[in-house]
Amino acid sequence: MKTEHRAMYLTEILLDAFLDTRRHTEMLCAPLETEDYVVQPTEEVSPPKWHLGHTTWFFEEFILKPHAREYTFFDKDFSFVFNSYYETFGNRVVRANRGNLSRPSVKRIYAYRQHVTEAVQELFEHTADASLWSLLEIGINHEQQHQELLLTDIKYILGHNPLLPAYSENIKEHPVAESKEQWFAFPAGISEIGHEGNGFCFDNELGRHKVYLEPFEIAANLVTNQEYMGFIKDGGYTRFDLWHAAGWDWVKQQKIKNPLYWHLIKDQWYNYTLNGLHPIDPDAPVTHISYYEAFAYAQWKGMRLPTEFEWETAHSHFLWGLRWEWTESAYLPYPKFKKAEGALGEYNGKFMVNQKVLRGASIATPAGHSRPTYRNFFHPHERWQYTGFRLAR
């Protein structure tokens, strides 16, 4: 394929993906009332209007500002309002204060999105600069990450409304995809870990390397609600011997007695879903579990969680995509990891401390966004995402 034809082809493909991504974000917000856009029940959860603005700011700051000479800023104050954690770009609204942003209005933020979307489209329809393709691809994947955060933040917002309102009747939260196998066994040996090939990946997946694994077995299926109920009934949340010290402190301080969104009503367990409050499906994979809880359950079973290297070695056997799965691995750089120059160097590298790796995907993950080498990461106590786990031994 000639260079100019390849450039046109790649531009068309990426522009279509960009526009689809922008539309999908707004589709996720379609069921919301205006009042829902501003709520921030906890620091970890950002208001939907902030996600709409931040994903727009990303394209403006990383692509339009340095590369579109005739670009006109919609509102220069938005760089302060919608910057997340990029020290390179200066001051920003403190994360815990995002819920105080009654202004700019939702209407104005949607106008901002349209302004930036049209400017990006205009730029890529008239540029032959191939170096911009990778920036656009990163921006698309960044917005897809926020689509997942947006959906789970919406669930947290509505799930902490005393009325427990439904978000939508069209999302199936608790699919059951059981394997007929029980365990997959792997002999000792060398595994290659990390991304390879020409497809997109984040920098924390790079540095493909070899690891030696001892013989191990990994569960074919995720731990289910019914199995987790057994842990609760056996006093799992009252037995200090099952927990890390930090996890036990968390249980006591936060008075944790069950997974997030579980409600015991007249001796029957219910959980809040995006469809509203329903009896718990015992066969569905347990979700909204912290690493601390997953570890304690594994201790109760006399087993453990898999490492991320074991998970990646075994991934081809899984029907994955139901839950983000906690692993026993700390979030650390791979060999030869190198942070990107400039602001993009703040994307992943500076978070490689005090967090655990999760693998797979969840029902909130946009189609095609995850990979077997994708490394998600959260603090051990966090559980508002669709997090579950499988056992290893």
Residue, then its C-alpha position, 0 to 999 in steps of 0.5 A: m500500500k502506498t504511503e499516502h493511501r496508508a495514511m488516508y486509511l489509518t486516518e479514516i479508521l482512527l477517526d471513525a473510532f474516535l467519533d464512535t468513542r465520543r458518541h458512546t460516552e454520551m450514550l452512557c449518560a443518556p439515562l441520567e437526569t441533570e441532577d445526577y451529573v453533579v453528585q460526588p458521594t466519595e472522593e474516589v467517584s467523580p461526577p459524570k459531568w467531570h468525566l465528560g469534560h476531562t475526556t474532552w480536555f485530554f484531546e484539547e491539551f495533548i492534540l489540539k493545543p500543540h498541533a492545531r495552529e488555528y485552534t480557538f479555546f472554548d474556555k481557557d479556565f477548563s484546563f484548571v477545571f478538567n485536569s486530573y493529575y497532570e502536574t505538567f499542566g499546572n494547577r487543577v481542582v482537587r479531586a475531592n472537590r469535583g462535586n462542587l462544580s455546579r458550574p460550568s453547566v452540563k449544557r455548556i460541557y456538552a457544547y465543549r465536547q462538540h467544539v473539541t470533537e469537531a476541531v479534532q475531526e477537522l485536524f485529522e482530515h487535513t493532516a499528513d502527520a503520522s506522529l499524531w495517530s498514536l496520540l489520537e489512539i491514546g486519547i481514544n483508549h483514555e476515553q474508553q477507560h473513563q467510560e468504564l469509570l463513568l458507568t461504575d461511578i454512576k452506579y455508585i451515585l445511584g446505589h447510594n441514593p436512598l431510593l436506589p433508582a435503576y439506571s437502565e433495564n438494558i444492562k445485564e450485570h451478572p452473566v454466568a459463563e461457567s466452564k465445565e472444568q474445575w481447575f487448569a494445571f500448569p507444569a513448572g517452566i518459563s513463561e513470556i509476559g507482556h505485550e508483543g506485536n503492533g497493536f495498541c497497548f499502554d506503556n505498562e504492558l511493555g518490556r516483554h520478559k521471561v518469568y519462571l513459574e513453579p507448578f500451579e493450578i488455577a480455578a476455571n471459574l470465578v468465585t460465585n455469590q453462593e460460594y462467598m455467602g459461605f464465607i460470610k456465614d462462617g464468620g469470615y468478616t469476624r476472624f482476624d486470622l484470615w486477614h492482612a493487618a491492613g485489611w483487618d483494620w479496614v474491616k473494623q474501621q469501615k464496619i465491613k460485613n459484606p460486599l459493596y451493594w449487598h443488602l440483607i432484607k428479612d434474612q434474604w440477600y439482595n444487591y443493588t444493580l444498574n437495573g435496581l435492587h434484586p435478589i442475589d443470583p447465587d450462580a453469578p460471579v461475586t463482584h465489588i470485592s476488595y483485594y482484602e476480601a479476596f485474600a481473606y476468602a482465599q485464606w479461608k479456603g486454604m488457597r491463594l490468589p494467582t499472580e498476574f504472571e500465572w493469570e496471563t499464562a493461563h488466560s487462553h483457558f478463561l471465558w474472561g470479561l465478567r469481572w476485573e480479577w484481583t491478583e496477588s501481584a503488586y503493580l510494579p514496572y516490567p524490566k526495561f520499562k521507560k516512562a514517556e517524555g513529557a506529560l504522557g510520562e505521568y499516565n502510568g509510571k507514577f502510580m506503580v506503588n501501593q497498588k495491586v494488579l487486576r487482569g481481564a475485563s468486566i461487563a463495564t469494559p468497552a468492547g475491544h478495550s482490554r487485552p490479555t496483557y492489560r494491567n489494571f490497578f487499584h488500591p487494596h481497599e477499593r471495590w466500586q469497580y466490577t472486581g471479582f477473583r478466582l483461586a489458585r493453588 
